[in-house]
């Protein structure tokens, strides 16, 4: 197994991790921005007002995109198992 193969697998894993985390992070960012905007307009500075909507929105996003996330992870794992002979030079 050479260095380029290790880097290729590592790069694929990092891209998968970024792809899988994007829906949750973008949802938390959008809801956090909306709540912050609401708080600055109304001058309500309650801590739970910023936490609870983000937690609920991320939970909903996880329910919506969870099946896709599991499919992508399983496909990546199958691809890695198929690449084992080539990585070992067999």
PyMOL commands that place a pseudoatom at each C-alpha (Angstrom):
pseudoatom trace, name=CA, resn=UNK, resi=1, chain=A, elem=C, hetatm=0, pos=[0.000, 0.000, 0.000]
pseudoatom trace, name=CA, resn=UNK, resi=2, chain=A, elem=C, hetatm=0, pos=[1.607, 3.218, -1.133]
pseudoatom trace, name=CA, resn=UNK, resi=3, chain=A, elem=C, hetatm=0, pos=[1.222, 6.770, 0.078]
pseudoatom trace, name=CA, resn=UNK, resi=4, chain=A, elem=C, hetatm=0, pos=[-1.085, 7.883, -2.702]
pseudoatom trace, name=CA, resn=UNK, resi=5, chain=A, elem=C, hetatm=0, pos=[-3.581, 5.116, -1.875]
pseudoatom trace, name=CA, resn=UNK, resi=6, chain=A, elem=C, hetatm=0, pos=[-3.633, 6.162, 1.782]
pseudoatom trace, name=CA, resn=UNK, resi=7, chain=A, elem=C, hetatm=0, pos=[-4.113, 9.803, 0.811]
pseudoatom trace, name=CA, resn=UNK, resi=8, chain=A, elem=C, hetatm=0, pos=[-6.878, 8.844, -1.617]
pseudoatom trace, name=CA, resn=UNK, resi=9, chain=A, elem=C, hetatm=0, pos=[-8.788, 6.897, 1.037]
pseudoatom trace, name=CA, resn=UNK, resi=10, chain=A, elem=C, hetatm=0, pos=[-8.260, 9.692, 3.567]
pseudoatom trace, name=CA, resn=UNK, resi=11, chain=A, elem=C, hetatm=0, pos=[-9.455, 12.338, 1.127]
pseudoatom trace, name=CA, resn=UNK, resi=12, chain=A, elem=C, hetatm=0, pos=[-12.554, 10.291, 0.278]
pseudoatom trace, name=CA, resn=UNK, resi=13, chain=A, elem=C, hetatm=0, pos=[-13.314, 9.902, 3.990]
pseudoatom trace, name=CA, resn=UNK, resi=14, chain=A, elem=C, hetatm=0, pos=[-12.946, 13.641, 4.619]
pseudoatom trace, name=CA, resn=UNK, resi=15, chain=A, elem=C, hetatm=0, pos=[-15.186, 14.499, 1.673]
pseudoatom trace, name=CA, resn=UNK, resi=16, chain=A, elem=C, hetatm=0, pos=[-17.792, 12.033, 2.924]
pseudoatom trace, name=CA, resn=UNK, resi=17, chain=A, elem=C, hetatm=0, pos=[-17.634, 13.511, 6.433]
pseudoatom trace, name=CA, resn=UNK, resi=18, chain=A, elem=C, hetatm=0, pos=[-18.099, 17.031, 5.067]
pseudoatom trace, name=CA, resn=UNK, resi=19, chain=A, elem=C, hetatm=0, pos=[-20.952, 15.916, 2.828]
pseudoatom trace, name=CA, resn=UNK, resi=20, chain=A, elem=C, hetatm=0, pos=[-22.749, 14.121, 5.651]
pseudoatom trace, name=CA, resn=UNK, resi=21, chain=A, elem=C, hetatm=0, pos=[-22.385, 16.975, 8.129]
pseudoatom trace, name=CA, resn=UNK, resi=22, chain=A, elem=C, hetatm=0, pos=[-23.427, 19.713, 5.695]
pseudoatom trace, name=CA, resn=UNK, resi=23, chain=A, elem=C, hetatm=0, pos=[-27.240, 19.385, 6.033]
pseudoatom trace, name=CA, resn=UNK, resi=24, chain=A, elem=C, hetatm=0, pos=[-27.096, 19.512, 9.817]
pseudoatom trace, name=CA, resn=UNK, resi=25, chain=A, elem=C, hetatm=0, pos=[-24.600, 22.358, 9.978]
pseudoatom trace, name=CA, resn=UNK, resi=26, chain=A, elem=C, hetatm=0, pos=[-26.415, 24.463, 7.379]
pseudoatom trace, name=CA, resn=UNK, resi=27, chain=A, elem=C, hetatm=0, pos=[-29.702, 23.930, 9.219]
pseudoatom trace, name=CA, resn=UNK, resi=28, chain=A, elem=C, hetatm=0, pos=[-28.156, 24.979, 12.529]
pseudoatom trace, name=CA, resn=UNK, resi=29, chain=A, elem=C, hetatm=0, pos=[-26.575, 28.000, 10.851]
pseudoatom trace, name=CA, resn=UNK, resi=30, chain=A, elem=C, hetatm=0, pos=[-29.812, 29.152, 9.234]
pseudoatom trace, name=CA, resn=UNK, resi=31, chain=A, elem=C, hetatm=0, pos=[-31.913, 28.690, 12.362]
pseudoatom trace, name=CA, resn=UNK, resi=32, chain=A, elem=C, hetatm=0, pos=[-29.255, 30.313, 14.537]
pseudoatom trace, name=CA, resn=UNK, resi=33, chain=A, elem=C, hetatm=0, pos=[-29.117, 33.308, 12.223]
pseudoatom trace, name=CA, resn=UNK, resi=34, chain=A, elem=C, hetatm=0, pos=[-32.906, 33.646, 12.198]
pseudoatom trace, name=CA, resn=UNK, resi=35, chain=A, elem=C, hetatm=0, pos=[-33.108, 33.427, 15.994]
pseudoatom trace, name=CA, resn=UNK, resi=36, chain=A, elem=C, hetatm=0, pos=[-30.267, 35.924, 16.412]
pseudoatom trace, name=CA, resn=UNK, resi=37, chain=A, elem=C, hetatm=0, pos=[-31.986, 38.312, 14.053]
pseudoatom trace, name=CA, resn=UNK, resi=38, chain=A, elem=C, hetatm=0, pos=[-35.242, 37.897, 15.984]
pseudoatom trace, name=CA, resn=UNK, resi=39, chain=A, elem=C, hetatm=0, pos=[-33.432, 38.475, 19.287]
pseudoatom trace, name=CA, resn=UNK, resi=40, chain=A, elem=C, hetatm=0, pos=[-31.689, 41.593, 18.057]
pseudoatom trace, name=CA, resn=UNK, resi=41, chain=A, elem=C, hetatm=0, pos=[-34.923, 43.060, 16.660]
pseudoatom trace, name=CA, resn=UNK, resi=42, chain=A, elem=C, hetatm=0, pos=[-36.983, 42.352, 19.778]
pseudoatom trace, name=CA, resn=UNK, resi=43, chain=A, elem=C, hetatm=0, pos=[-34.090, 42.793, 22.258]
pseudoatom trace, name=CA, resn=UNK, resi=44, chain=A, elem=C, hetatm=0, pos=[-34.967, 39.517, 23.977]
pseudoatom trace, name=CA, resn=UNK, resi=45, chain=A, elem=C, hetatm=0, pos=[-31.748, 37.968, 25.286]
pseudoatom trace, name=CA, resn=UNK, resi=46, chain=A, elem=C, hetatm=0, pos=[-32.900, 34.575, 26.521]
pseudoatom trace, name=CA, resn=UNK, resi=47, chain=A, elem=C, hetatm=0, pos=[-30.334, 31.765, 26.212]
pseudoatom trace, name=CA, resn=UNK, resi=48, chain=A, elem=C, hetatm=0, pos=[-32.884, 28.989, 25.754]
pseudoatom trace, name=CA, resn=UNK, resi=49, chain=A, elem=C, hetatm=0, pos=[-34.482, 30.921, 22.911]
pseudoatom trace, name=CA, resn=UNK, resi=50, chain=A, elem=C, hetatm=0, pos=[-31.341, 30.398, 20.852]
pseudoatom trace, name=CA, resn=UNK, resi=51, chain=A, elem=C, hetatm=0, pos=[-30.697, 26.785, 21.882]
pseudoatom trace, name=CA, resn=UNK, resi=52, chain=A, elem=C, hetatm=0, pos=[-34.081, 25.072, 21.702]
pseudoatom trace, name=CA, resn=UNK, resi=53, chain=A, elem=C, hetatm=0, pos=[-35.033, 26.033, 18.107]
pseudoatom trace, name=CA, resn=UNK, resi=54, chain=A, elem=C, hetatm=0, pos=[-31.606, 24.978, 16.849]
pseudoatom trace, name=CA, resn=UNK, resi=55, chain=A, elem=C, hetatm=0, pos=[-31.833, 21.637, 18.648]
pseudoatom trace, name=CA, resn=UNK, resi=56, chain=A, elem=C, hetatm=0, pos=[-35.313, 20.986, 17.265]
pseudoatom trace, name=CA, resn=UNK, resi=57, chain=A, elem=C, hetatm=0, pos=[-34.313, 22.023, 13.732]
pseudoatom trace, name=CA, resn=UNK, resi=58, chain=A, elem=C, hetatm=0, pos=[-31.210, 19.829, 13.757]
pseudoatom trace, name=CA, resn=UNK, resi=59, chain=A, elem=C, hetatm=0, pos=[-33.328, 16.928, 15.018]
pseudoatom trace, name=CA, resn=UNK, resi=60, chain=A, elem=C, hetatm=0, pos=[-35.798, 17.427, 12.170]
pseudoatom trace, name=CA, resn=UNK, resi=61, chain=A, elem=C, hetatm=0, pos=[-32.947, 17.710, 9.661]
pseudoatom trace, name=CA, resn=UNK, resi=62, chain=A, elem=C, hetatm=0, pos=[-31.497, 14.484, 11.027]
pseudoatom trace, name=CA, resn=UNK, resi=63, chain=A, elem=C, hetatm=0, pos=[-34.855, 12.740, 10.642]
pseudoatom trace, name=CA, resn=UNK, resi=64, chain=A, elem=C, hetatm=0, pos=[-35.209, 14.024, 7.080]
pseudoatom trace, name=CA, resn=UNK, resi=65, chain=A, elem=C, hetatm=0, pos=[-31.665, 13.297, 5.897]
pseudoatom trace, name=CA, resn=UNK, resi=66, chain=A, elem=C, hetatm=0, pos=[-30.778, 10.373, 8.170]
pseudoatom trace, name=CA, resn=UNK, resi=67, chain=A, elem=C, hetatm=0, pos=[-31.699, 7.664, 5.672]
pseudoatom trace, name=CA, resn=UNK, resi=68, chain=A, elem=C, hetatm=0, pos=[-29.576, 9.301, 2.985]
pseudoatom trace, name=CA, resn=UNK, resi=69, chain=A, elem=C, hetatm=0, pos=[-26.673, 9.653, 5.421]
pseudoatom trace, name=CA, resn=UNK, resi=70, chain=A, elem=C, hetatm=0, pos=[-26.786, 5.952, 6.294]
pseudoatom trace, name=CA, resn=UNK, resi=71, chain=A, elem=C, hetatm=0, pos=[-26.962, 5.001, 2.598]
pseudoatom trace, name=CA, resn=UNK, resi=72, chain=A, elem=C, hetatm=0, pos=[-23.907, 7.131, 1.798]
pseudoatom trace, name=CA, resn=UNK, resi=73, chain=A, elem=C, hetatm=0, pos=[-21.947, 5.654, 4.703]
pseudoatom trace, name=CA, resn=UNK, resi=74, chain=A, elem=C, hetatm=0, pos=[-22.833, 2.082, 3.711]
pseudoatom trace, name=CA, resn=UNK, resi=75, chain=A, elem=C, hetatm=0, pos=[-21.907, 2.769, 0.068]
pseudoatom trace, name=CA, resn=UNK, resi=76, chain=A, elem=C, hetatm=0, pos=[-18.555, 4.208, 1.150]
pseudoatom trace, name=CA, resn=UNK, resi=77, chain=A, elem=C, hetatm=0, pos=[-17.888, 1.197, 3.370]
pseudoatom trace, name=CA, resn=UNK, resi=78, chain=A, elem=C, hetatm=0, pos=[-18.731, -1.214, 0.529]
pseudoatom trace, name=CA, resn=UNK, resi=79, chain=A, elem=C, hetatm=0, pos=[-16.411, 0.726, -1.753]
pseudoatom trace, name=CA, resn=UNK, resi=80, chain=A, elem=C, hetatm=0, pos=[-13.596, 0.457, 0.785]
pseudoatom trace, name=CA, resn=UNK, resi=81, chain=A, elem=C, hetatm=0, pos=[-14.103, -3.289, 1.160]
pseudoatom trace, name=CA, resn=UNK, resi=82, chain=A, elem=C, hetatm=0, pos=[-14.018, -3.685, -2.628]
pseudoatom trace, name=CA, resn=UNK, resi=83, chain=A, elem=C, hetatm=0, pos=[-10.767, -1.696, -2.774]
pseudoatom trace, name=CA, resn=UNK, resi=84, chain=A, elem=C, hetatm=0, pos=[-8.944, -3.873, -0.224]
pseudoatom trace, name=CA, resn=UNK, resi=85, chain=A, elem=C, hetatm=0, pos=[-7.412, -6.271, -2.790]
pseudoatom trace, name=CA, resn=UNK, resi=86, chain=A, elem=C, hetatm=0, pos=[-6.186, -3.385, -4.913]
pseudoatom trace, name=CA, resn=UNK, resi=87, chain=A, elem=C, hetatm=0, pos=[-4.783, -1.600, -1.891]
pseudoatom trace, name=CA, resn=UNK, resi=88, chain=A, elem=C, hetatm=0, pos=[-2.931, -4.723, -0.774]
pseudoatom trace, name=CA, resn=UNK, resi=89, chain=A, elem=C, hetatm=0, pos=[-1.569, -5.322, -4.288]
pseudoatom trace, name=CA, resn=UNK, resi=90, chain=A, elem=C, hetatm=0, pos=[-3.322, -8.647, -4.863]
for i in range(1, 90): cmd.bond("trace and resi %d" % i, "trace and resi %d" % (i + 1))
show_as sticks, trace
zoom trace
